[in-house]
């Protein structure tokens, strides 16, 4: 009898992998790409837990209830390759797993969600994304991810209409541009100061 140690998945932009109690026997290592993990509740509320990139590890936890009222959704923000490793076999992969780096990603999400105001959450998200995924070009920062209104809304806990208004407001103030689900930041300092207006 052969034992499979792992599976490799390729997720295209906005593809998802669902984890529920029945298939919660694996940890997931991101080989390449970027994704967000959300906790999705049965009442349709969504809580963003973190944005993860290459060499991050995702491990999910369910309470000891027979029927939990949530599941986890791993959604690709870019073309992403992940390896699913059975928890029992994970000891073979300890050298490549970087838990400390992963915990920092959770901390970033907590800092974003700590803002009461959605505008401040969105600006903090843009600042975080510019640090992780930003590419500088002619004094502008291009965030190298495809982010729909819905994806942004699930990350910061808003809705598509609110995100649309926030983006239009930032565009009118010439702080960002949003075209074809891509974001360009014109002035990082002005954007960070805009939270206080």
C-alpha positions as a LaTeX table, in Angstrom:
\begin{tabular}{lrrr}
\hline
Residue & $x$ (\AA) & $y$ (\AA) & $z$ (\AA) \\
\hline
Unk1 & 0.00 & 0.00 & 0.00 \\
Unk2 & 1.45 & 3.38 & $-0.97$ \\
Unk3 & 0.96 & 6.45 & 1.19 \\
Unk4 & 0.64 & 9.84 & $-0.47$ \\
Unk5 & 2.53 & 12.48 & 1.47 \\
Unk6 & 1.11 & 15.46 & $-0.37$ \\
Unk7 & $-0.96$ & 16.93 & $-3.18$ \\
Unk8 & $-0.13$ & 19.99 & $-5.28$ \\
Unk9 & $-2.89$ & 22.41 & $-6.28$ \\
Unk10 & $-2.85$ & 25.15 & $-8.86$ \\
Unk11 & $-5.34$ & 27.93 & $-8.13$ \\
Unk12 & $-6.14$ & 30.61 & $-10.69$ \\
Unk13 & $-7.14$ & 34.11 & $-9.60$ \\
Unk14 & $-10.27$ & 33.95 & $-7.39$ \\
Unk15 & $-10.27$ & 30.11 & $-7.34$ \\
Unk16 & $-11.00$ & 28.74 & $-3.89$ \\
Unk17 & $-10.17$ & 25.72 & $-1.80$ \\
Unk18 & $-12.73$ & 24.88 & 0.91 \\
Unk19 & $-11.67$ & 23.32 & 4.21 \\
Unk20 & $-14.28$ & 21.89 & 6.57 \\
Unk21 & $-14.12$ & 19.43 & 9.45 \\
Unk22 & $-14.23$ & 16.40 & 7.14 \\
Unk23 & $-11.08$ & 17.38 & 5.22 \\
Unk24 & $-9.16$ & 19.22 & 7.95 \\
Unk25 & $-6.28$ & 16.74 & 8.06 \\
Unk26 & $-3.72$ & 18.76 & 6.10 \\
Unk27 & $-1.50$ & 21.78 & 6.34 \\
Unk28 & $-0.94$ & 23.89 & 3.24 \\
Unk29 & 2.37 & 25.35 & 2.13 \\
Unk30 & 2.28 & 28.09 & $-0.50$ \\
Unk31 & 4.90 & 27.37 & $-3.13$ \\
Unk32 & 4.21 & 30.45 & $-5.24$ \\
Unk33 & 1.55 & 33.15 & $-5.43$ \\
Unk34 & $-0.72$ & 34.96 & $-3.00$ \\
Unk35 & $-3.96$ & 34.06 & $-1.31$ \\
Unk36 & $-6.32$ & 35.05 & 1.46 \\
Unk37 & $-7.86$ & 32.76 & 4.01 \\
Unk38 & $-11.39$ & 33.56 & 5.17 \\
Unk39 & $-13.50$ & 32.04 & 7.89 \\
Unk40 & $-17.00$ & 31.76 & 6.39 \\
Unk41 & $-19.89$ & 31.39 & 8.83 \\
Unk42 & $-23.22$ & 29.72 & 8.10 \\
Unk43 & $-24.99$ & 33.10 & 8.50 \\
Unk44 & $-22.90$ & 34.22 & 5.46 \\
Unk45 & $-20.60$ & 36.51 & 7.45 \\
Unk46 & $-16.98$ & 36.38 & 6.31 \\
Unk47 & $-13.93$ & 37.10 & 8.44 \\
Unk48 & $-10.60$ & 37.65 & 6.67 \\
Unk49 & $-7.83$ & 35.93 & 8.62 \\
Unk50 & $-4.76$ & 36.82 & 6.58 \\
Unk51 & $-3.07$ & 37.40 & 3.25 \\
Unk52 & $-0.34$ & 34.87 & 2.57 \\
Unk53 & 2.46 & 34.50 & 0.04 \\
Unk54 & 5.23 & 32.09 & $-0.96$ \\
Unk55 & 6.64 & 29.87 & 1.80 \\
Unk56 & 3.80 & 30.69 & 4.21 \\
Unk57 & 1.95 & 27.83 & 5.85 \\
Unk58 & $-1.77$ & 27.59 & 6.48 \\
Unk59 & $-3.12$ & 25.38 & 9.22 \\
Unk60 & $-6.79$ & 25.51 & 10.15 \\
Unk61 & $-8.46$ & 24.78 & 13.46 \\
Unk62 & $-12.03$ & 23.76 & 14.28 \\
Unk63 & $-13.57$ & 23.88 & 17.72 \\
Unk64 & $-14.42$ & 20.59 & 19.34 \\
Unk65 & $-18.06$ & 20.87 & 18.34 \\
Unk66 & $-19.76$ & 18.21 & 16.27 \\
Unk67 & $-21.24$ & 20.71 & 13.79 \\
Unk68 & $-19.21$ & 23.91 & 13.60 \\
Unk69 & $-20.99$ & 26.94 & 12.13 \\
Unk70 & $-18.10$ & 27.85 & 9.83 \\
Unk71 & $-15.63$ & 26.61 & 7.26 \\
Unk72 & $-12.41$ & 28.04 & 5.82 \\
Unk73 & $-12.05$ & 29.32 & 2.28 \\
Unk74 & $-8.60$ & 29.74 & 0.79 \\
Unk75 & $-8.93$ & 32.13 & $-2.19$ \\
Unk76 & $-6.18$ & 32.87 & $-4.70$ \\
Unk77 & $-5.30$ & 36.54 & $-5.25$ \\
Unk78 & $-2.87$ & 35.59 & $-8.01$ \\
Unk79 & $-2.04$ & 32.33 & $-9.75$ \\
Unk80 & $-1.00$ & 30.21 & $-6.79$ \\
Unk81 & 0.57 & 26.83 & $-6.28$ \\
Unk82 & 0.07 & 25.18 & $-2.90$ \\
Unk83 & 1.12 & 21.84 & $-1.53$ \\
Unk84 & $-1.22$ & 20.01 & 0.81 \\
Unk85 & 0.68 & 17.94 & 3.38 \\
Unk86 & $-0.99$ & 15.41 & 5.65 \\
Unk87 & $-0.56$ & 16.51 & 9.28 \\
Unk88 & 0.82 & 13.08 & 10.18 \\
Unk89 & 3.54 & 13.44 & 7.54 \\
Unk90 & 4.38 & 17.10 & 8.27 \\
Unk91 & 7.41 & 16.16 & 10.37 \\
Unk92 & 9.26 & 15.44 & 7.10 \\
Unk93 & 8.75 & 19.05 & 6.02 \\
Unk94 & 9.69 & 20.90 & 9.24 \\
Unk95 & 12.73 & 22.55 & 7.67 \\
Unk96 & 10.71 & 24.36 & 4.99 \\
Unk97 & 7.84 & 25.40 & 7.23 \\
Unk98 & 8.17 & 28.93 & 8.60 \\
Unk99 & 5.51 & 29.37 & 11.26 \\
Unk100 & 6.91 & 32.66 & 12.57 \\
Unk101 & 6.58 & 34.35 & 9.17 \\
Unk102 & 3.00 & 33.07 & 8.94 \\
Unk103 & 2.07 & 34.48 & 12.35 \\
Unk104 & 3.20 & 37.92 & 11.16 \\
Unk105 & 0.63 & 37.70 & 8.35 \\
Unk106 & $-2.11$ & 37.01 & 10.90 \\
Unk107 & $-0.85$ & 40.01 & 12.91 \\
Unk108 & $-1.07$ & 42.23 & 9.80 \\
Unk109 & $-4.71$ & 41.24 & 9.34 \\
Unk110 & $-5.48$ & 41.95 & 13.00 \\
Unk111 & $-3.97$ & 45.44 & 12.59 \\
Unk112 & $-6.13$ & 46.06 & 9.51 \\
Unk113 & $-9.32$ & 44.88 & 11.20 \\
Unk114 & $-8.56$ & 46.83 & 14.39 \\
Unk115 & $-9.69$ & 50.04 & 12.66 \\
Unk116 & $-13.35$ & 50.82 & 13.31 \\
Unk117 & $-13.69$ & 52.87 & 10.14 \\
Unk118 & $-13.76$ & 51.00 & 6.79 \\
Unk119 & $-11.86$ & 53.84 & 5.10 \\
Unk120 & $-8.99$ & 53.38 & 7.55 \\
Unk121 & $-9.10$ & 49.60 & 7.12 \\
Unk122 & $-8.88$ & 50.02 & 3.35 \\
Unk123 & $-5.98$ & 52.48 & 3.55 \\
Unk124 & $-4.14$ & 50.20 & 5.99 \\
Unk125 & $-4.74$ & 47.29 & 3.60 \\
Unk126 & $-3.30$ & 49.32 & 0.70 \\
Unk127 & $-0.24$ & 50.23 & 2.77 \\
Unk128 & 0.29 & 46.59 & 3.74 \\
Unk129 & $-0.18$ & 45.36 & 0.16 \\
Unk130 & 2.20 & 48.01 & $-1.17$ \\
Unk131 & 4.89 & 46.70 & 1.18 \\
Unk132 & 4.37 & 43.06 & 0.23 \\
Unk133 & 3.29 & 43.22 & $-3.42$ \\
Unk134 & 4.19 & 46.75 & $-4.51$ \\
Unk135 & 6.30 & 47.42 & $-7.58$ \\
Unk136 & 7.69 & 50.95 & $-7.86$ \\
Unk137 & 7.54 & 52.61 & $-11.27$ \\
Unk138 & 7.97 & 56.36 & $-11.95$ \\
Unk139 & 7.19 & 57.33 & $-8.34$ \\
Unk140 & 4.02 & 55.20 & $-8.34$ \\
Unk141 & 3.44 & 51.88 & $-6.63$ \\
Unk142 & 1.65 & 49.19 & $-8.61$ \\
Unk143 & 0.12 & 46.51 & $-6.40$ \\
Unk144 & 0.86 & 43.33 & $-8.29$ \\
Unk145 & $-2.44$ & 41.60 & $-7.48$ \\
Unk146 & $-5.84$ & 41.39 & $-9.09$ \\
Unk147 & $-8.32$ & 42.66 & $-6.48$ \\
Unk148 & $-12.03$ & 42.83 & $-7.25$ \\
Unk149 & $-14.42$ & 44.92 & $-5.15$ \\
Unk150 & $-15.74$ & 41.69 & $-3.65$ \\
Unk151 & $-12.26$ & 40.44 & $-2.70$ \\
Unk152 & $-11.38$ & 43.75 & $-1.04$ \\
Unk153 & $-14.74$ & 43.71 & 0.77 \\
Unk154 & $-14.13$ & 40.23 & 2.17 \\
Unk155 & $-10.66$ & 41.21 & 3.35 \\
Unk156 & $-11.72$ & 44.32 & 5.28 \\
Unk157 & $-15.25$ & 43.29 & 6.25 \\
Unk158 & $-17.25$ & 45.63 & 4.04 \\
Unk159 & $-19.49$ & 45.27 & 1.01 \\
Unk160 & $-18.92$ & 45.90 & $-2.70$ \\
Unk161 & $-20.85$ & 49.19 & $-2.76$ \\
Unk162 & $-18.84$ & 50.65 & 0.12 \\
Unk163 & $-15.57$ & 49.57 & $-1.51$ \\
Unk164 & $-16.66$ & 51.18 & $-4.77$ \\
Unk165 & $-17.33$ & 54.47 & $-2.95$ \\
Unk166 & $-14.01$ & 54.30 & $-1.08$ \\
Unk167 & $-12.08$ & 53.68 & $-4.29$ \\
Unk168 & $-13.88$ & 56.51 & $-6.13$ \\
Unk169 & $-13.15$ & 58.86 & $-3.23$ \\
Unk170 & $-9.45$ & 57.99 & $-3.24$ \\
Unk171 & $-9.34$ & 58.34 & $-7.04$ \\
Unk172 & $-11.01$ & 61.79 & $-6.87$ \\
Unk173 & $-8.35$ & 62.85 & $-4.38$ \\
Unk174 & $-5.70$ & 61.54 & $-6.81$ \\
Unk175 & $-4.26$ & 59.12 & $-4.28$ \\
Unk176 & $-4.87$ & 55.90 & $-6.23$ \\
Unk177 & $-6.06$ & 54.60 & $-9.58$ \\
Unk178 & $-8.16$ & 51.45 & $-9.96$ \\
Unk179 & $-8.37$ & 49.88 & $-13.43$ \\
Unk180 & $-9.21$ & 46.29 & $-14.37$ \\
Unk181 & $-9.02$ & 45.18 & $-10.70$ \\
Unk182 & $-5.48$ & 46.58 & $-10.36$ \\
Unk183 & $-4.48$ & 49.33 & $-7.92$ \\
Unk184 & $-1.83$ & 52.01 & $-8.43$ \\
Unk185 & $-0.85$ & 54.21 & $-5.50$ \\
Unk186 & 0.28 & 57.66 & $-6.59$ \\
Unk187 & 1.62 & 58.98 & $-3.27$ \\
Unk188 & 2.15 & 56.61 & $-0.38$ \\
Unk189 & 2.73 & 59.35 & 2.19 \\
Unk190 & $-0.37$ & 61.30 & 1.20 \\
Unk191 & $-2.38$ & 58.08 & 1.26 \\
Unk192 & $-1.22$ & 57.26 & 4.79 \\
Unk193 & $-2.05$ & 60.81 & 5.95 \\
Unk194 & $-5.50$ & 60.66 & 4.33 \\
Unk195 & $-6.67$ & 58.44 & 7.21 \\
Unk196 & $-6.68$ & 61.51 & 9.46 \\
Unk197 & $-8.92$ & 63.69 & 7.28 \\
\hline
\end{tabular}
